[in-house]
Amino acid sequence: MKNILLKNKAFTLAEVLITLGVIGVVAAMTIPIVFANVKQHEYKTAGKKAFSIINNAVQAVSLEDGMTPEEYATATDINKQHYFDNLKNKLIVIKTETDAQGNEVIFTNDGFAYHLANPNEIYADINGDNGPTKINTPMAQWKQVEYEDQEDLYDTAGWENVVLSDVFYIGFGEDGKSVILPYIQNASAVAFPTQTP
């Protein structure tokens, strides 16, 4: 009698397989979303870290030289090279290369690659030379952000609804303001719009 009661309380093989099948379907639908969210969070964190590192180095160079990045941007090529050399001395550079645009790229010990486009305009590739953006890829082919609303893109504190790429624009304005934006082709115009009277 006791054995009969125990058998009646057990799950059948069909019930167990159906339950496992449902769990498998739910996992198959949610795991890619979770991984994508984790990757986006990693991109955001790494972008903000790259910004902090390069911003500190730029501020140190500006204090030593008495010139802002904006002033260096309009200086002679010799002065620009002096600025970039001082900037590299503030970072732990493990190697340098040239990108498809002819800009010097410095790789730092934290795995970031900084494209030195101008003294007031630097692009941080948080994956170094790993995809989706490679060093030898022309800038016009760099993966850009996807966003629902422009405010999401331009709010550097949040980027809540933005699907990021692995490249970030870091800009320095006339008033000493520094900005980081997820990469879009017109990032400098967005970061520092021209004031019209």
Summary of the structure (lengths in Angstrom):
residues: 197
radius of gyration: 24.5
end to end distance: 93.7
largest distance: 97.2
contacts: 528
relative contact order: 0.11
helix: 47%
strand: 19%
